[in-house]
């Protein structure tokens, strides 16, 4: 992780439709016509991105919600954010 990246605010791209589900969530990207199905962990990260959150804040939510160790939560958040960025769900 580059210096300062932990304080970067991750923000969902405007115009995406999100629906929370019992076991996760769905994002519809009208621009690409794609639907993204999220598991519960990814949905928690997405909800944080909708409000603008740092990696540290996102990992803290996972730690409190799922009682996981900080290192595991940080790794999960990094992997999920990488995926969201790769499919253009986050603001540049």
N, C-alpha and C positions, 0 to 999 in steps of 0.2 A: 504494500500500500504506500503510495506516495505521501510525502510529508504534507500535512494539512488536509488530506483526503477524509480523515475521520470527522472533520468539522464541516465538510461540504454538505450542503443541504440538497437532498434528493427530492425532486418534485415530479409528480405525474404530468405527462403531456396533456394539455387541455383538449377537450373534445372527445375523450374516451368515455365510454359508458361502462360503469361498474355495478355489478350486482353481488352483494354478499350472499353466500349460501351457508347451510348448516355446517358443511365440511370444507369450506374454502370460499371460492368466489369465481366470478367470470368477468372478463374484460372484453368489450367489443370495440374494435378499432374500425370505425367506418371508413377511414382513409384507405386502409389496406384490405378491408373486408374480412379480417381475421377475428376469430374468437379465441381467447386465451383462458384456459381452465387452470385455476390456482388451487393448490392444496392449502390446508389451514395455515401453515407457516408462511407461505408466499402471500396469502391473503392478508396476514397481519403486517407484513412488510409493505404491501401495496397500500393498505389503509394509512400507514405512516407516511408514505410518499405522497398520498393525496393531500396531506396536511403540511407537507414539507418537513422532513426530518433528516437528522444526521445519521451516519452509520452507528454511532454510539447510542443514540436514542432508539434506533430500530433494534439493536442488539439487547438493550435494556428491557424493551417490551417483550421480546422472546424469552429472556431469562425469567421475568416475572410471570409470564403466562404459562410457560412450559417447564419451569424449574430445571433449566439446562445450564451448564457451565458457560461462563462468559466466552471462552475461546471457541466453543462449539457454536454459540449464537453468532459471534462475529464471523465465523467461517460461513455459516448458513446465509447470513445477510449479504456478505460479499458475493456469494454464488448467485443468489437471487437477483441482486442489483445488476450483476453482469448479464444475466439472462434478460432482465427487463430492458437494459440498455441495448442489447443485441437485437431485440425485436422492436426497438424504437417506441417504447412505452413511456420513457422518461424525457423530460425537457433537456435539451443540450446545455 
